[in-house]
Amino acid sequence: MASSQQRFSSYPQAREGPQTTSTYAEESIPPLRGWPLVLAANAVTRLPFLAGVTWTNARFGGIKDIPGLEQYDYRFHVGYQYSTDDSELSRLAVTSELFPPQPEDLVGRFYSTSDYHELYKTGKLTPLQVAKALIPLISREHAGKYVSAWTDTHAEAVLAAAKASTERYRQGKPLGLLDGVPVGVKEDTDVAGYTSYYGQRPEPSDPAFVPATKSLWPVAQLQAAGAVVVGTLAMHELGSDVTGCNPRRGSPKNWYNTSYYTGGSSSGAGSALSAGLVPIAIGTDAGGSIRIPSSFCGMYGLKPTLHRTHAMKSSICVIGPLAATTADLTIAYRLMTAPNPDDAIQSSFAPSIPPSPSAKKTIGICRGWNDRASSAVSKSTQQAIDYFVGKLGYSVVDINIPYLQEGQWAHGAWALAEALDHLRSRLRGRSSYSINHCNEILMTVSGCTAATDMIKYSQMRALLMEHLAFLFKKYPGLLIVTPTVPEAGWKIHPGDEAYGFSDANLTMRMMMYIWLANSTGCPAVTVPVGYAESEQGEGKLPIGLMAMGEWGAEEQLLSWAAEAEGYLNGALDGGRVRPKEWADVVRLAGEVDLESS
């Protein structure tokens, strides 16, 4: 695949960074649970010096003395402008011919958009039957079995959308492949009529939380294609950690093993997908919040190039799809990235171009980084890489990425600074707000970040972006491949639901591989490639493999993900695994009374 540099302005200078070896010093913040967490939250919020000590212990100031960092320009934003080329739009088609259903006898098969579309076209099922089957499973009014994944479901609106879709199919005029297909949307992304709670549990009269008057562009594009948004999906409060534990609202279940977290912050999305309730979910990702739950829940997740689907008020966060299959990940991505005429940044992107069949296939491995994964994760991910090399013609090159731990510190502090600003912006002049004890600590500590520290973080970003540009120039079409997370899962500790917990050491470890794509704005995709035995509970734990590509290389990543899906379904011993409590939505929908539909 040819480099995309000629299509971008403001592309980073291709400059190799220093040859460094990160020592990965252990963080010095002890885990906090129960009453120690409550006492710590009260102490940190009331004693400024203690907040400063905690900020220092988190090493958020650890990059200011790096020699040579002052040589780099400030990069407070990725800041690309992309040239458009209408002749390439045909490459982004979404048709049934491009996305046929998977074989019906496939082991561990999940229902896809194409399955629903085929059932609707042939009259074997209707969108209304599917909606009526789902509502009792996901709504709080019915105390549904899978309600932990969902924040809200507006049954009347869901049924109305499903009825309209059913009528279109009856007339032989569906809007396209996605018409009538159920989807879910993370609750920090506006859906018309729904309230974005950001994982918080506000008072009913809180003026900061009101229903959205219209859906955000990426969601609106799915709705315009006929998708039925069956509800909003739960999330980690403020999106501030990667477990999905939410003591005030309840934590979504990981249906592969309910003794482990789903991952966060798009925790409800991972739960709903692993349960088989929807084939597509929309999430957000500022620090792995699409990719980590996708990995923990055995799903596919795409973090697009910064602003590719919507120009958010963030320099690290994106809106992107999670899905049960790579076909659905591609369908969602292509629809979500339709140019928005009211968004000057998003609409300036050129369509991402699929790689040529003759393009050289290159995987970059940073050995010291990848080797920090657990033995179970390392074994599964290496087997998948061996398949790419032995069966699909990929070559492997060893690469170096400088300042991996220092860059992660900078990203962590940056992410928390943005989270604090977003929280304050929603207060609308109020001086107080209600968040859990963990977030009281995080938001207070985040307030210690000085402007001079943000400048150094921006220079670290510039260094990393220029080094990546150097690698992409040296190896055109390079995909940097790592485990998605270094552990197969995150165990639920007894009592976590009472107050939540804070474990900065494990949080930073779980984010070890994902932060780089957020910090630099590059796209990345995660795919399931294996399963590990669990240490508690019942059920195996999914293992994810991640590839990060050049800015604008989403279609290349999706092609790679499809190849990885071939490995999972056809080469992995035992194939894909479905959770024991997987919901057979098609069967349940078929039991809905046709006369009432």
Disulfide bonds with the S-S distance in Angstrom:
none
